[in-house]
């Protein structure tokens, strides 16, 4: 007579217990991450409100579409700014004019960086804890004395160089114009 093997019976109570425990652990981690985000928002509540969007930003010098990767305090690529919606990654449409930089974010808060607030532009490999191998366009600007870096990835990364040059030229023109005005007043 040949011995028959029986199929092993699954211990459903142990299986369900492990799944419930795992679900609780995932929920706890999510809750802690959310608390950390809210805590960061509270710490940054002293960041002044962003400038109002202009009714007419002016004629476009450059336009592009791509992704907004977030903003950080200037020089610290890991210190993400979450106040006023600046911490949310999203699609973005950038428009540079003589008056400033308009950042339209479908489904999120649009923001405006006046030309007088722009201080520099560069290409970099990452921002806000996100490393992008193809590189990012990083715009440095001030919001009522607080220096910020905002990172963008154009749909066509080869455009980054033209953006850096255009922003630097705009900063130079604004700086020269301000110096001439100050000299005329003196």
PyMOL commands that set and color helices and strands:
alter all, ss='L'
color gray80, all
select helices_A, chain A and resi 12-43+83-85+115-117+157-185
alter helices_A, ss='H'
color red, helices_A
select strands_A, chain A and resi 60-73+80-81+90-97+100-104+111-114+118-127+130-143+146-154
alter strands_A, ss='S'
color yellow, strands_A
deselect
rebuild
show_as cartoon
